[in-house]
């Protein structure tokens, strides 16, 4: 069993996760990264990604679809501050419809992201679609 460390995932609305973990995996804007106990200090900007948390005491993995934010590792703890996050088991067709609408700028039947929506909304729609299909 790997050493445990405290992890918190916080959105503007609520604390989504608070507990001890053996590993946290996510994607920053410069690439994939995983954190184990005693990781060096780090602050990174999160990309649109799935954040995975492997709990310390067994049990099932927690996963969240994240639409950006920041990750900080300091004093053997990980804090993830997110703009938008949805537990993976709550991702559904309704969220997919909303994500697609945001990515296309609300244009009916649009497959291409609206220029003003940027790459982030398109990535979010793609992540939500992948999670709905899995």
N, C-alpha and C positions, 0 to 999 in steps of 0.2 A: 504494500500500500504506500503510495506517495504521500509526502507531507502535505498537510492542508493549510489553506490560507483563506481569509475572509474576502468575499466578493459581494459587491452591490451593483445592481443595474437600476438606474433611476431615470424616469421620464419626467416631463413637466407635470404630468397628472398623478403619478404614484411611484412607489418603489415596486419594481417588477420582480426583483430577486434580492434576497439577502440571506447569506449562509456561507458555509465553508465549502471549498472546492479543492479538487486535486489538479484541475486544469481548466483554463479558459482559452477558447480559440475564437478569433475574429479576423476581420480584414481591415487594415488601415488603408489610407490612400496610397501608401507605398508598398503594400503587399500583405500577405497572410502572416499571422503571428499567433503563437500560443504562449501562455504564461503558466509556469509552474511555481511552486513555493520558492521564495528568495530570489525572484527575478530582479534584475537591475531596474532602477527607477526609469520610467518612461512616460511620456505624454505623447499621444498620437491622435490624429483626426481619423475617425472611423469612416470607412466607405459604406455604401449600401451593402449589407451582408447579413449572413445568419451568424449570430453569436451563440456559441455552444459552451455550456458549463457542465463539467463532469463533477458530480458531487463527491465530497470526501467520504461519506459513510455509506457508500453503495447507493442504491436507489436509482431512479431513472434520470437520464440527462435532461437538463433544461435547455431549451433553445428559443431564440427570439429572432424575428425578422426585424432588422434595424435599418432605419432610413438616414443614418448619419449620426454624428455626435462625436464624443471624445472618450478615450480610455486613458486612465492614469494608473500607474503602478508605483506605489510608494510605501515604504515601511512594511513590506511583505503583505500588502493588500491591493486588490484591484477594484477600482471604481469606474463604472461605465455610465457616462451621462449621455442620454440619447434624445434626439429630437422627436422621433416617432419610433415606437417599438410595439410589436404584437407577438405574444407567445405563438410559436409555430403551430400548436394545436388549435389556435383560434383563427388561423388564416383560412378564409373561405371565399366562395364565389362572389359574394357581395364586396369584400375587400378588393378582390381582383378587378371587378367592374369599376370601383372607385379609383384604383391605381391606374387603370387604363385611361380613364377619363382625364385624370390629372396629367398623364403623360402626353395625351393628344390635345391638351388645351380645351377639353370639353367638346371637341368636334365629333359629331356623330360619324361612326364608322371609320374614323381616322386610324390608320395603322402606324403612322410616323409621329414621333414626338413633335409637339409644337415648339417652334424655336425659343419662345420665352420660357418654356418649362425646363429646359436644360437637360443635361445628361442624367442628373440624379433621379428625376421622375421616371425616365425610361428604364433606368437600372432597377428602381423600386418595382415597377410594373413587371419586369422580367423575373425578379426574385419572387414576387408574390405568385406569379404564374407557375414557376417551378415548384413552389411549395404546395400549391393547390393540386398540381398533377401528381405529386409524390404520395 
